[in-house]
Amino acid sequence: MANRKGVFIGAYVPNHLKESLRRRAAAEHRTLSQEITRILEEAVHGRGLPAGSIDRRTKESQPRRRATDPMPRRRAGDEPYGTSGGNRSEG
């Protein structure tokens, strides 16, 4: 028997819902239990990261760079927006 962490929660669901969940779990290479756990976590804690993503930021992390960058956010050598310069091939 597998060493499980957590508690068993029993629920009766219609068979068509169970089959839909089972197919969705299989499509994302998860077990039915993992898929139900993911859905419950999302419902309780809000939408998380996409499947397979790892959140490496902590609560003490600063906001993303865009929020703290001083204006202007462009490099000094960049062409101004809307000019005819840039990497276009004319011919």
C-alpha positions in Angstrom: 0.0 0.0 0.0 1.3 3.5 -0.8 2.2 5.8 2.0 -0.4 8.6 1.6 -0.3 12.0 3.2 -3.7 13.6 3.9 -7.2 12.4 4.7 -9.8 10.5 2.7 -12.8 12.6 1.8 -15.7 10.6 0.4 -18.1 12.1 -2.0 -20.8 10.8 -4.4 -20.6 12.2 -7.9 -22.5 11.3 -11.0 -20.7 8.7 -13.1 -20.4 11.0 -16.1 -18.6 13.6 -13.9 -16.2 10.9 -12.6 -15.4 9.8 -16.2 -14.8 13.3 -17.3 -12.4 13.9 -14.5 -10.7 10.6 -15.2 -10.2 11.5 -18.9 -8.9 14.9 -18.0 -6.5 13.5 -15.4 -5.2 11.0 -17.9 -4.7 13.6 -20.6 -2.5 15.6 -18.2 -0.7 12.5 -16.9 -2.1 12.6 -13.5 -4.1 10.2 -11.3 -7.7 10.9 -10.6 -6.8 11.7 -7.0 -4.2 14.2 -8.1 -6.6 15.9 -10.4 -9.3 16.2 -7.7 -6.7 17.6 -5.3 -5.6 20.2 -7.9 -9.2 21.3 -8.5 -9.9 21.5 -4.7 -6.7 23.6 -4.1 -7.6 25.9 -7.0 -11.1 26.3 -5.6 -9.9 27.1 -2.1 -6.7 29.0 -2.7 -7.4 30.6 -6.1 -5.9 29.8 -9.5 -2.3 28.6 -9.3 0.5 28.3 -11.8 0.2 26.2 -14.9 0.8 22.5 -14.6 4.5 21.7 -14.2 5.5 25.2 -13.2 7.5 25.8 -10.0 7.0 29.0 -8.0 10.4 30.0 -6.8 9.3 33.3 -5.4 8.6 33.8 -1.7 6.2 36.1 0.1 9.2 38.4 0.9 10.2 38.6 -2.8 10.2 42.0 -4.4 7.7 42.6 -7.2 8.7 41.8 -10.8 11.3 44.1 -12.3 8.7 46.1 -14.4 7.1 47.5 -11.3 10.4 48.9 -10.0 12.1 50.0 -13.2 12.4 53.8 -13.5 11.1 55.4 -16.6 12.0 55.3 -19.4 12.2 51.5 -19.6 13.9 51.5 -23.0 17.7 51.3 -23.5 19.4 54.5 -24.6 20.3 53.1 -28.0 16.8 51.9 -28.9 14.9 53.5 -31.8 11.9 55.5 -30.7 8.6 53.7 -31.1 7.1 54.2 -34.6 10.3 55.3 -36.5 11.3 53.9 -39.8 14.5 52.5 -38.4 15.0 49.0 -37.0 15.6 45.6 -38.5 13.4 45.7 -41.6 14.7 44.4 -44.9 13.8 46.7 -47.7 13.9 45.5 -51.2 
